[in-house]
Amino acid sequence: MEQATLLIDAPAVAPAKTDGRANSLTPHSWTHERGAIPTYLEFFAGSGLVAEALRSFFKPLWANDICEKKAAVYSANHGSKHFHLGSIGDVAGSDLPASDMAGASFPCQDLSLAGMIEGIHGARSGLVWQWLRVIDEMPRRPPVPI
Ligand SMILES: C[S@@+](CC[C@H](N)C(=O)[O-])C[C@H]1O[C@@H](n2cnc3c(N)ncnc32)[C@H](O)[C@@H]1O
C-alpha cells in the first residue's frame, strides 16, 4: 500500500485545461480517499496479467476485452462482475465509473516487424485511439493514464 500512496500523492504538475471540465489532475477530483485502495479501469485487459501485477495495490472497477477465452481466464482470477466482454469500439466513456487510474495494454502487432509495421493507425494498434476517445468522453477523466 505504501507504493500506491506515494503514487497518488506524487503528481504536482497539472496540465493546462483544454476544455470546460475540471482539471482531472487536481487532487480534489480524485476518487481515492486516503487509506483506501485506489481504483483503476483496465482496457484490453485480456487474461488479466496487468490485473495480477496490480492486485495488491489497485482495485479494478471496470475491465474490458473482446476475447472470450481471455475473459474466462480474467474472470477466474479477478472476478467477472466488473469485466465487460466486447469491442472497445462499443464502449462509451459516459458509462464508466470515475477512477484513480486507467490502463491500456493495446495491441502492439502493428508497431512491430512481425505485424508488417502498419503503425499506430493500423487496424489493431490503432485501437489506442478508441481508448483515448473513451477517456475523452468521461465526465471525470482518470488522473493517471498508463
Ligand atoms: C497486448 S494484448 C493485452 C494483454 C493483456 N494485458 C493480458 O494480460 O492478457 C491486447 C488485447 O487487446 C484485445 N483486443 C483486441 N481488439 C480489441 C477490441 N476491439 N476491443 C477490446 N479488446 C480488444 C485482445 O483480445 C488482447 O487481449
The ligand as an SDF file (V2000), in Angstrom:
LIG
                    3D

 27 29  0  0  0  0  0  0  0  0999 V2000
   -1.4750   -6.7060  -25.7610 C   0  0  0  0  0  0  0  0  0  0  0  0
   -2.9170   -7.6840  -25.5110 S   0  0  0  0  0  0  0  0  0  0  0  0
   -3.2630   -7.3290  -23.8170 C   0  0  0  0  0  0  0  0  0  0  0  0
   -2.9290   -8.4740  -22.9520 C   0  0  0  0  0  0  0  0  0  0  0  0
   -3.3910   -8.3310  -21.5320 C   0  0  0  0  0  0  0  0  0  0  0  0
   -2.6460   -7.2890  -20.8200 N   0  0  0  0  0  0  0  0  0  0  0  0
   -3.3120   -9.6580  -20.7970 C   0  0  0  0  0  0  0  0  0  0  0  0
   -2.9310   -9.6660  -19.6290 O   0  0  0  0  0  0  0  0  0  0  0  0
   -3.6650  -10.6690  -21.3700 O   0  0  0  0  0  0  0  0  0  0  0  0
   -4.1590   -6.7720  -26.3790 C   0  0  0  0  0  0  0  0  0  0  0  0
   -5.5640   -7.2020  -26.0810 C   0  0  0  0  0  0  0  0  0  0  0  0
   -6.4550   -6.4270  -26.8790 O   0  0  0  0  0  0  0  0  0  0  0  0
   -7.6150   -7.2060  -27.0610 C   0  0  0  0  0  0  0  0  0  0  0  0
   -8.4010   -6.6090  -28.1530 N   0  0  0  0  0  0  0  0  0  0  0  0
   -8.1630   -6.6600  -29.4890 C   0  0  0  0  0  0  0  0  0  0  0  0
   -9.0990   -5.9960  -30.1650 N   0  0  0  0  0  0  0  0  0  0  0  0
   -9.9650   -5.4840  -29.2310 C   0  0  0  0  0  0  0  0  0  0  0  0
  -11.1420   -4.7020  -29.3180 C   0  0  0  0  0  0  0  0  0  0  0  0
  -11.6450   -4.2730  -30.4910 N   0  0  0  0  0  0  0  0  0  0  0  0
  -11.7750   -4.3610  -28.1770 N   0  0  0  0  0  0  0  0  0  0  0  0
  -11.2950   -4.7730  -26.9690 C   0  0  0  0  0  0  0  0  0  0  0  0
  -10.1790   -5.5280  -26.8290 N   0  0  0  0  0  0  0  0  0  0  0  0
   -9.5220   -5.8880  -27.9460 C   0  0  0  0  0  0  0  0  0  0  0  0
   -7.0620   -8.5970  -27.3430 C   0  0  0  0  0  0  0  0  0  0  0  0
   -8.0150   -9.6060  -27.1310 O   0  0  0  0  0  0  0  0  0  0  0  0
   -5.8790   -8.6530  -26.3780 C   0  0  0  0  0  0  0  0  0  0  0  0
   -6.2220   -9.3000  -25.1750 O   0  0  0  0  0  0  0  0  0  0  0  0
  1  2  1  0
  2  3  1  0
  2 10  1  0
  3  4  1  0
  4  5  1  0
  5  6  1  0
  5  7  1  0
  7  8  2  0
  7  9  1  0
 10 11  1  0
 11 12  1  0
 11 26  1  0
 12 13  1  0
 13 14  1  0
 13 24  1  0
 14 15  1  0
 14 23  1  0
 15 16  2  0
 16 17  1  0
 17 18  1  0
 17 23  2  0
 18 19  1  0
 18 20  2  0
 20 21  1  0
 21 22  2  0
 22 23  1  0
 24 25  1  0
 24 26  1  0
 26 27  1  0
M  CHG  2   2   1   9  -1
M  END
$$$$
